[in-house]
Amino acid sequence: MLDSDSLLPLYVQLLRTLQRRLDAGEWRPGDLLPSEAELGRTYNVSRITVARAMSDLARTGAVRRQRGTRPVVAAPAQPAAGAPALAFLTPGLEYDWLHRIYRGFEDAAAANGGYALLTGPRGDDGTDLHHVRPLVTAGPVRGLAFCHATIAPAERAFWDMLRTKQGIPFAFIGIYQPDFVADRVLADNVAAGAMATRHLLGLGHRRIAFLNPTRSHLQEGSACPGRIRGYRQALAEAGLDAGNHSSHGGWVLDEVLPATLSDAEQRERLLEFFERGDITAAVTCNDTLAVLVQHYLDTAGVRVPDDLAMVGISDERIATLARAPVTTVRIEAGALGRTAAELLLARLAGDTSEPREVVIPVSLVIRASCGAAARGGAGEGVVYTVEDAMREAQTQLEQVTL
């Protein structure tokens, strides 16, 4: 059954449950799925929740919806003979963020005469790729995209051989392995951290924290180190001390979610951090963390944005579902996927240039969590580019005595 107490929305839980049942072969291509009313009764959710989950399933191509009939399980699309297959390896599509990256990847592959295969690491540690090997050595796969997935040391020799001896192109999306030579498609993480911080500075905040989920997010090649650099850069531009409050500079909480602590202990640790630093605003490394932090604060009677303003990064769908919808720095997920597919297809077409790093620009989406509307700033849903945000922050800073 679904968990009504989970921070994961019910429609996402239902989507994942139905996808698992499809993957297990419980329904075959051409089968009719239960009606929305039946699914609502089975999982004790509303018709609206079921309809939203079904809409997302239809967007993945897993089912077909027609007015007046129950959804039908779709048959896998048959690629044209000789079309290049590009494998998209990801730990899972439980986050709509990864799903949107995959859709961009899939669309670009199809638009350029190829097709995408979705797979990912397995095993307890999420690094086992043995099941992918036959797809490359004896199957249709001609290019590989690693999306928030990495190659374990024990697997390294095999994948190096594919790249150097067989000429299989690789691309990393979102995060990368610094010592693996391949194309990379990344968000402009430094600009994202700086943009979020400048926006809060422009609203008058001076004690701004940066919240990082876990220390694993601080490894080289991950997104968070760049976002922290951007955060520190914006503080320094404002003439604020960015160097004496943590090992990273500024007011950085390295690990909001240590696995050794219970939810209650994590909440108390977070509140103590805010109180010790007299923090009035925070940038979170991603939107999921922003929603979780807001939940922790709500249970402690601390209100966002009244008591603490907050800006996330990435623009995940969950950001709009919080009590105070999260102001965020938008990263175009589809553009990450499209660009990776285009790079792989270019390599297959004969591009032998040096590995490239393509950086996707970001923009600011203003919602309730930063308190901008209450302070006379921009209204809900306004989107700013990097240049817009810098101009606004500079104007505000000129009016404030630091």
Kinemage of the C-alpha trace (Angstrom):
@kinemage 1
@onewidth
@group {chain A} dominant
@subgroup {mainchain}
@vectorlist {calphas} color= white
{ca met a 1} P 0.000 0.000 0.000
{ca leu a 2} L 0.956 3.636 -0.335
{ca asp a 3} L 2.342 5.642 2.585
{ca ser a 4} L 0.269 8.756 3.287
{ca asp a 5} L 2.922 9.978 5.759
{ca ser a 6} L 5.719 9.907 3.182
{ca leu a 7} L 7.145 13.142 1.789
{ca leu a 8} L 6.898 11.496 -1.643
{ca pro a 9} L 3.555 12.524 -3.202
{ca leu a 10} L 0.938 9.781 -3.473
{ca tyr a 11} L 0.771 10.017 -7.255
{ca val a 12} L 4.548 9.421 -7.456
{ca gln a 13} L 4.249 6.415 -5.131
{ca leu a 14} L 1.414 5.053 -7.284
{ca leu a 15} L 3.376 5.684 -10.481
{ca arg a 16} L 6.349 3.746 -9.121
{ca thr a 17} L 4.105 0.896 -7.940
{ca leu a 18} L 2.393 0.549 -11.315
{ca gln a 19} L 5.726 0.752 -13.142
{ca arg a 20} L 7.117 -2.063 -10.988
{ca arg a 21} L 4.079 -4.217 -11.794
{ca leu a 22} L 4.560 -3.523 -15.499
{ca asp a 23} L 8.276 -4.319 -15.289
{ca ala a 24} L 7.460 -7.605 -13.531
{ca gly a 25} L 5.253 -8.642 -16.466
{ca glu a 26} L 2.024 -8.614 -14.469
{ca trp a 27} L 0.422 -6.885 -17.460
{ca arg a 28} L 1.555 -7.616 -21.010
{ca pro a 29} L 1.399 -5.411 -24.134
{ca gly a 30} L -2.218 -5.116 -25.241
{ca asp a 31} L -3.663 -5.832 -21.777
{ca leu a 32} L -6.207 -3.441 -20.321
{ca leu a 33} L -5.199 -1.918 -17.000
{ca pro a 34} L -7.750 -1.568 -14.198
{ca ser a 35} L -9.957 1.505 -14.434
{ca glu a 36} L -9.090 4.657 -12.513
{ca ala a 37} L -11.934 3.916 -10.104
{ca glu a 38} L -10.628 0.383 -9.479
{ca leu a 39} L -7.077 1.606 -8.900
{ca gly a 40} L -8.388 4.293 -6.558
{ca arg a 41} L -10.163 1.666 -4.457
{ca thr a 42} L -7.182 -0.704 -4.515
{ca tyr a 43} L -4.708 1.927 -3.329
{ca asn a 44} L -7.132 4.097 -1.330
{ca val a 45} L -6.405 7.267 -3.302
{ca ser a 46} L -8.521 9.771 -5.215
{ca arg a 47} L -9.350 9.617 -8.919
{ca ile a 48} L -7.251 12.771 -9.369
{ca thr a 49} L -4.197 10.989 -7.927
{ca val a 50} L -4.741 7.988 -10.218
{ca ala a 51} L -5.250 10.210 -13.265
{ca arg a 52} L -2.008 12.068 -12.600
{ca ala a 53} L -0.046 8.824 -12.243
{ca met a 54} L -1.616 7.496 -15.446
{ca ser a 55} L -0.735 10.689 -17.309
{ca asp a 56} L 2.905 10.242 -16.337
{ca leu a 57} L 2.828 6.575 -17.369
{ca ala a 58} L 1.400 7.591 -20.735
{ca arg a 59} L 4.172 10.163 -21.175
{ca thr a 60} L 6.771 7.422 -20.713
{ca gly a 61} L 5.112 5.424 -23.487
{ca ala a 62} L 4.317 2.542 -21.129
{ca val a 63} L 0.545 2.825 -21.650
{ca arg a 64} L -1.865 4.332 -24.167
{ca arg a 65} L -4.881 6.308 -23.002
{ca gln a 66} L -8.019 6.742 -25.087
{ca arg a 67} L -11.191 8.538 -24.144
{ca gly a 68} L -13.908 6.176 -22.939
{ca thr a 69} L -11.687 3.109 -22.478
{ca arg a 70} L -9.299 1.803 -19.876
{ca pro a 71} L -5.561 2.371 -20.430
{ca val a 72} L -3.823 -0.219 -22.607
{ca val a 73} L -0.289 -1.493 -22.010
{ca ala a 74} L 1.761 -0.283 -24.966
{ca ala a 75} L 4.071 -2.508 -26.973
{ca pro a 76} L 7.696 -1.345 -27.066
{ca ala a 77} L 8.450 0.787 -30.089
{ca gln a 78} L 10.298 -1.125 -32.792
{ca pro a 79} L 13.340 0.798 -34.020
{ca ala a 80} L 14.276 0.858 -37.668
{ca ala a 81} L 16.768 -1.760 -38.800
{ca gly a 82} L 20.307 -0.586 -38.154
{ca ala a 83} L 19.272 2.322 -35.927
{ca pro a 84} L 21.929 2.979 -33.260
{ca ala a 85} L 20.891 2.153 -29.707
{ca leu a 86} L 22.015 4.435 -26.892
{ca ala a 87} L 21.864 3.020 -23.366
{ca phe a 88} L 20.772 5.386 -20.599
{ca leu a 89} L 22.084 4.133 -17.262
{ca thr a 90} L 20.544 5.630 -14.143
{ca pro a 91} L 19.914 4.364 -10.599
{ca gly a 92} L 16.172 4.787 -11.169
{ca leu a 93} L 13.415 7.116 -12.287
{ca glu a 94} L 11.784 7.571 -8.880
{ca tyr a 95} L 12.578 11.274 -9.134
{ca asp a 96} L 10.772 13.163 -11.869
{ca trp a 97} L 14.081 15.017 -12.362
{ca leu a 98} L 15.786 11.873 -13.742
{ca his a 99} L 12.684 10.979 -15.698
{ca arg a 100} L 12.745 14.354 -17.475
{ca ile a 101} L 16.431 13.915 -18.320
{ca tyr a 102} L 15.642 10.525 -19.842
{ca arg a 103} L 12.767 11.910 -21.910
{ca gly a 104} L 15.079 14.537 -23.383
{ca phe a 105} L 17.643 11.830 -24.126
{ca glu a 106} L 15.034 9.549 -25.700
{ca asp a 107} L 13.533 12.318 -27.842
{ca ala a 108} L 16.929 13.410 -29.166
{ca ala a 109} L 17.921 9.832 -29.988
{ca ala a 110} L 14.687 9.287 -31.929
{ca ala a 111} L 14.926 12.638 -33.727
{ca asn a 112} L 18.379 11.700 -35.002
{ca gly a 113} L 17.584 8.195 -36.226
{ca gly a 114} L 18.475 6.272 -33.065
{ca tyr a 115} L 16.643 4.923 -30.051
{ca ala a 116} L 17.182 4.784 -26.296
{ca leu a 117} L 17.387 1.810 -23.952
{ca leu a 118} L 16.722 2.469 -20.275
{ca thr a 119} L 18.660 0.401 -17.760
{ca gly a 120} L 20.771 0.947 -14.684
{ca pro a 121} L 23.067 -0.342 -11.974
{ca arg a 122} L 21.897 -3.111 -9.660
{ca gly a 123} L 23.101 -4.686 -6.438
{ca asp a 124} L 23.089 -3.537 -2.838
{ca asp a 125} L 25.539 -0.723 -3.525
{ca gly a 126} L 23.942 0.320 -6.822
{ca thr a 127} L 27.089 -0.218 -8.914
{ca asp a 128} L 26.643 -3.688 -10.466
{ca leu a 129} L 26.616 -3.306 -14.266
{ca his a 130} L 27.205 -6.924 -15.311
{ca his a 131} L 23.743 -7.186 -16.873
{ca val a 132} L 24.610 -4.281 -19.203
{ca arg a 133} L 27.714 -5.930 -20.661
{ca pro a 134} L 25.899 -8.203 -23.167
{ca leu a 135} L 23.957 -5.216 -24.505
{ca val a 136} L 27.261 -3.669 -25.556
{ca thr a 137} L 29.458 -6.647 -26.433
{ca ala a 138} L 26.860 -8.728 -28.298
{ca gly a 139} L 23.792 -6.523 -28.449
{ca pro a 140} L 22.570 -3.347 -30.121
{ca val a 141} L 24.078 -0.688 -27.824
{ca arg a 142} L 26.563 1.637 -29.522
{ca gly a 143} L 26.795 4.445 -26.965
{ca leu a 144} L 26.417 4.809 -23.187
{ca ala a 145} L 25.130 7.671 -21.048
{ca phe a 146} L 25.684 7.516 -17.290
{ca cys a 147} L 23.091 9.717 -15.588
{ca his a 148} L 23.853 10.145 -11.875
{ca ala a 149} L 25.495 6.717 -12.104
{ca thr a 150} L 29.164 5.882 -11.681
{ca ile a 151} L 31.521 3.037 -12.547
{ca ala a 152} L 32.793 1.023 -9.585
{ca pro a 153} L 36.574 0.416 -9.379
{ca ala a 154} L 36.068 -3.325 -9.913
{ca glu a 155} L 34.241 -2.593 -13.199
{ca arg a 156} L 36.692 -0.003 -14.457
{ca ala a 157} L 38.921 -2.220 -16.626
{ca phe a 158} L 35.996 -3.549 -18.656
{ca trp a 159} L 34.516 -0.129 -19.399
{ca asp a 160} L 37.951 1.306 -20.215
{ca met a 161} L 38.374 -1.500 -22.734
{ca leu a 162} L 35.040 -0.670 -24.376
{ca arg a 163} L 36.018 2.962 -24.721
{ca thr a 164} L 39.616 2.551 -25.883
{ca lys a 165} L 39.574 -0.749 -27.813
{ca gln a 166} L 36.039 -0.913 -29.210
{ca gly a 167} L 35.446 2.816 -29.580
{ca ile a 168} L 32.166 2.863 -27.639
{ca pro a 169} L 31.430 6.523 -26.788
{ca phe a 170} L 30.495 7.481 -23.231
{ca ala a 171} L 28.807 10.556 -21.787
{ca phe a 172} L 28.231 11.534 -18.160
{ca ile a 173} L 25.116 13.512 -17.251
{ca gly a 174} L 24.763 15.619 -14.108
{ca ile a 175} L 27.724 14.114 -12.276
{ca tyr a 176} L 30.915 12.615 -13.637
{ca gln a 177} L 34.035 10.640 -12.751
{ca pro a 178} L 37.028 12.989 -12.954
{ca asp a 179} L 39.489 10.265 -13.973
{ca phe a 180} L 37.316 8.804 -16.761
{ca val a 181} L 37.875 10.464 -20.141
{ca ala a 182} L 34.461 11.076 -21.707
{ca asp a 183} L 32.040 13.801 -22.729
{ca arg a 184} L 30.174 15.494 -19.873
{ca val a 185} L 26.887 17.375 -19.795
{ca leu a 186} L 26.525 19.377 -16.603
{ca ala a 187} L 24.377 22.112 -15.166
{ca asp a 188} L 26.086 25.431 -14.506
{ca asn a 189} L 26.372 24.562 -10.829
{ca val a 190} L 28.541 27.524 -9.844
{ca ala a 191} L 26.049 29.920 -11.426
{ca ala a 192} L 23.186 28.068 -9.710
{ca gly a 193} L 24.696 28.446 -6.240
{ca ala a 194} L 25.554 32.085 -6.883
{ca met a 195} L 22.126 32.908 -8.326
{ca ala a 196} L 20.266 31.417 -5.362
{ca thr a 197} L 22.488 33.288 -2.903
{ca arg a 198} L 22.320 36.610 -4.758
{ca his a 199} L 18.543 36.423 -4.752
{ca leu a 200} L 18.487 36.055 -0.964
{ca leu a 201} L 21.064 38.830 -0.601
{ca gly a 202} L 18.844 41.023 -2.740
{ca leu a 203} L 15.991 40.402 -0.299
{ca gly a 204} L 18.127 41.785 2.520
{ca his a 205} L 19.464 38.585 4.097
{ca arg a 206} L 23.048 38.503 5.359
{ca arg a 207} L 23.183 35.273 7.389
{ca ile a 208} L 22.617 32.770 4.597
{ca ala a 209} L 23.400 29.073 5.046
{ca phe a 210} L 24.093 26.400 2.455
{ca leu a 211} L 22.598 22.979 3.209
{ca asn a 212} L 24.110 19.819 1.723
{ca pro a 213} L 22.302 16.435 1.960
{ca thr a 214} L 25.182 14.042 2.758
{ca arg a 215} L 28.960 14.044 2.499
{ca ser a 216} L 28.769 11.721 -0.508
{ca his a 217} L 27.337 14.704 -2.410
{ca leu a 218} L 30.642 16.535 -1.852
{ca gln a 219} L 32.785 14.141 -3.888
{ca glu a 220} L 34.633 15.567 -6.874
{ca gly a 221} L 32.438 15.291 -9.939
{ca ser a 222} L 29.212 15.793 -7.972
{ca ala a 223} L 27.026 18.865 -8.386
{ca cys a 224} L 27.144 20.223 -4.828
{ca pro a 225} L 30.804 21.377 -4.694
{ca gly a 226} L 30.190 23.731 -7.612
{ca arg a 227} L 27.003 25.036 -6.007
{ca ile a 228} L 28.907 25.720 -2.781
{ca arg a 229} L 31.573 27.601 -4.754
{ca gly a 230} L 28.869 29.762 -6.301
{ca tyr a 231} L 27.362 30.391 -2.861
{ca arg a 232} L 30.717 31.502 -1.458
{ca gln a 233} L 31.381 33.630 -4.540
{ca ala a 234} L 28.113 35.530 -4.056
{ca leu a 235} L 28.846 36.105 -0.352
{ca ala a 236} L 32.300 37.434 -1.204
{ca glu a 237} L 30.866 39.771 -3.862
{ca ala a 238} L 28.585 41.213 -1.177
{ca gly a 239} L 31.550 41.818 1.110
{ca leu a 240} L 30.454 39.146 3.562
{ca asp a 241} L 32.789 36.806 5.416
{ca ala a 242} L 32.757 33.566 3.458
{ca gly a 243} L 35.657 31.798 5.046
{ca asn a 244} L 35.497 31.215 8.785
{ca his a 245} L 32.367 29.265 9.591
{ca ser a 246} L 32.983 25.802 8.142
{ca ser a 247} L 35.558 23.828 6.221
{ca his a 248} L 33.908 25.085 3.020
{ca gly a 249} L 33.524 28.723 4.032
{ca gly a 250} L 30.286 30.503 4.792
{ca trp a 251} L 27.662 28.791 6.924
{ca val a 252} L 27.700 25.358 5.279
{ca leu a 253} L 26.076 22.335 6.908
{ca asp a 254} L 27.977 19.483 5.274
{ca glu a 255} L 25.475 16.776 6.118
{ca val a 256} L 21.824 17.550 6.834
{ca leu a 257} L 20.861 13.869 6.653
{ca pro a 258} L 23.490 11.732 8.427
{ca ala a 259} L 22.311 8.124 8.265
{ca thr a 260} L 23.308 7.538 11.886
{ca leu a 261} L 20.661 9.964 13.195
{ca ser a 262} L 16.902 9.563 13.476
{ca asp a 263} L 14.520 12.070 11.882
{ca ala a 264} L 14.064 13.791 15.248
{ca glu a 265} L 17.828 14.004 15.793
{ca gln a 266} L 18.365 15.372 12.286
{ca arg a 267} L 15.727 18.040 12.960
{ca glu a 268} L 17.283 19.072 16.275
{ca arg a 269} L 20.743 19.223 14.728
{ca leu a 270} L 19.406 21.424 11.922
{ca leu a 271} L 17.635 23.800 14.324
{ca glu a 272} L 20.759 24.102 16.472
{ca phe a 273} L 22.803 24.945 13.364
{ca phe a 274} L 20.387 27.725 12.375
{ca glu a 275} L 20.290 29.135 15.909
{ca arg a 276} L 24.064 29.046 16.370
{ca gly a 277} L 24.635 30.965 13.135
{ca asp a 278} L 21.641 33.297 13.578
{ca ile a 279} L 20.621 32.123 10.097
{ca thr a 280} L 17.721 33.898 8.360
{ca ala a 281} L 17.898 32.216 4.937
{ca ala a 282} L 19.230 29.052 3.328
{ca val a 283} L 20.193 27.668 -0.055
{ca thr a 284} L 19.719 23.902 -0.404
{ca cys a 285} L 21.733 21.752 -2.783
{ca asn a 286} L 18.516 20.442 -4.357
{ca asp a 287} L 14.753 20.841 -4.132
{ca thr a 288} L 14.085 17.496 -2.452
{ca leu a 289} L 16.247 18.624 0.453
{ca ala a 290} L 14.428 21.978 0.533
{ca val a 291} L 11.070 20.216 0.908
{ca leu a 292} L 12.425 17.918 3.630
{ca val a 293} L 13.977 20.819 5.558
{ca gln a 294} L 10.716 22.749 5.322
{ca his a 295} L 8.906 19.716 6.745
{ca tyr a 296} L 11.361 19.511 9.655
{ca leu a 297} L 10.951 23.223 10.358
{ca asp a 298} L 7.150 23.027 10.206
{ca thr a 299} L 7.112 20.294 12.850
{ca ala a 300} L 9.250 22.533 15.087
{ca gly a 301} L 7.023 25.584 14.611
{ca val a 302} L 9.535 27.397 12.390
{ca arg a 303} L 7.775 28.758 9.308
{ca val a 304} L 9.131 29.203 5.796
{ca pro a 305} L 9.422 31.985 4.643
{ca asp a 306} L 8.378 33.979 7.745
{ca asp a 307} L 11.150 32.650 10.001
{ca leu a 308} L 13.549 31.340 7.371
{ca ala a 309} L 13.677 32.115 3.646
{ca met a 310} L 14.741 29.292 1.372
{ca val a 311} L 15.879 28.718 -2.217
{ca gly a 312} L 16.457 25.284 -3.755
{ca ile a 313} L 18.226 24.183 -6.915
{ca ser a 314} L 17.037 22.042 -9.865
{ca asp a 315} L 13.255 22.728 -10.162
{ca glu a 316} L 11.988 19.255 -9.343
{ca arg a 317} L 8.230 18.796 -9.432
{ca ile a 318} L 8.167 18.168 -5.686
{ca ala a 319} L 9.226 21.816 -5.203
{ca thr a 320} L 5.722 22.966 -6.148
{ca leu a 321} L 4.047 20.604 -3.663
{ca ala a 322} L 5.525 21.957 -0.429
{ca arg a 323} L 3.372 24.037 1.919
{ca ala a 324} L 5.414 27.040 0.791
{ca pro a 325} L 6.287 26.180 -2.837
{ca val a 326} L 10.038 26.331 -3.232
{ca thr a 327} L 11.783 29.168 -5.038
{ca thr a 328} L 14.425 27.400 -7.077
{ca val a 329} L 17.171 27.718 -9.640
{ca arg a 330} L 15.829 25.867 -12.655
{ca ile a 331} L 18.066 23.446 -14.509
{ca glu a 332} L 16.543 22.306 -17.791
{ca ala a 333} L 16.552 18.549 -17.242
{ca gly a 334} L 15.452 17.781 -20.785
{ca ala a 335} L 18.361 19.805 -22.168
{ca leu a 336} L 20.820 17.667 -20.186
{ca gly a 337} L 19.437 14.494 -21.765
{ca arg a 338} L 19.107 15.905 -25.281
{ca thr a 339} L 22.654 17.210 -25.294
{ca ala a 340} L 24.097 13.899 -24.085
{ca ala a 341} L 22.303 11.953 -26.822
{ca glu a 342} L 23.468 14.421 -29.467
{ca leu a 343} L 27.080 14.112 -28.284
{ca leu a 344} L 26.945 10.308 -28.445
{ca leu a 345} L 25.380 10.330 -31.909
{ca ala a 346} L 28.014 12.803 -33.112
{ca arg a 347} L 30.735 10.449 -31.868
{ca leu a 348} L 29.104 7.554 -33.714
{ca ala a 349} L 29.023 9.713 -36.847
{ca gly a 350} L 32.795 10.157 -36.717
{ca asp a 351} L 33.478 13.070 -34.343
{ca thr a 352} L 36.958 12.381 -32.934
{ca ser a 353} L 37.538 15.732 -31.213
{ca glu a 354} L 38.711 15.937 -27.600
{ca pro a 355} L 36.094 15.087 -24.940
{ca arg a 356} L 33.794 18.020 -24.328
{ca glu a 357} L 32.156 19.481 -21.266
{ca val a 358} L 28.849 21.123 -22.153
{ca val a 359} L 27.358 23.369 -19.467
{ca ile a 360} L 23.600 23.976 -19.438
{ca pro a 361} L 22.560 27.480 -18.259
{ca val a 362} L 20.196 28.057 -15.341
{ca ser a 363} L 17.401 30.479 -14.425
{ca leu a 364} L 15.618 31.528 -11.233
{ca val a 365} L 11.967 30.638 -10.578
{ca ile a 366} L 10.445 32.693 -7.766
{ca arg a 367} L 7.797 31.050 -5.589
{ca ala a 368} L 6.686 31.479 -1.982
{ca ser a 369} L 9.581 30.012 0.025
{ca cys a 370} L 11.917 32.997 -0.370
{ca gly a 371} L 9.350 35.559 0.796
{ca ala a 372} L 9.954 37.800 -2.231
{ca ala a 373} L 6.281 38.650 -2.717
{ca ala a 374} L 5.904 39.629 0.952
{ca arg a 375} L 8.891 41.973 0.606
{ca gly a 376} L 7.558 43.629 -2.525
{ca gly a 377} L 9.667 41.553 -4.892
{ca ala a 378} L 8.658 39.631 -7.980
{ca gly a 379} L 5.476 37.599 -7.942
{ca glu a 380} L 4.949 33.842 -7.993
{ca gly a 381} L 6.380 31.853 -10.871
{ca val a 382} L 8.538 34.655 -12.298
{ca val a 383} L 11.578 33.290 -14.148
{ca tyr a 384} L 14.895 35.148 -14.137
{ca thr a 385} L 18.052 34.484 -16.113
{ca val a 386} L 21.532 34.768 -14.600
{ca glu a 387} L 21.825 38.348 -15.860
{ca asp a 388} L 18.418 39.346 -14.445
{ca ala a 389} L 19.253 37.944 -11.014
{ca met a 390} L 22.652 39.660 -10.899
{ca arg a 391} L 21.132 43.030 -11.827
{ca glu a 392} L 18.413 42.706 -9.178
{ca ala a 393} L 20.881 41.663 -6.474
{ca gln a 394} L 23.248 44.521 -7.337
{ca thr a 395} L 20.426 47.066 -7.172
{ca gln a 396} L 19.332 45.795 -3.771
{ca leu a 397} L 22.889 45.652 -2.413
{ca glu a 398} L 23.533 49.262 -3.391
{ca gln a 399} L 20.656 50.260 -1.121
{ca val a 400} L 21.969 48.384 1.913
{ca thr a 401} L 24.830 49.384 4.188
{ca leu a 402} L 26.915 46.277 4.759
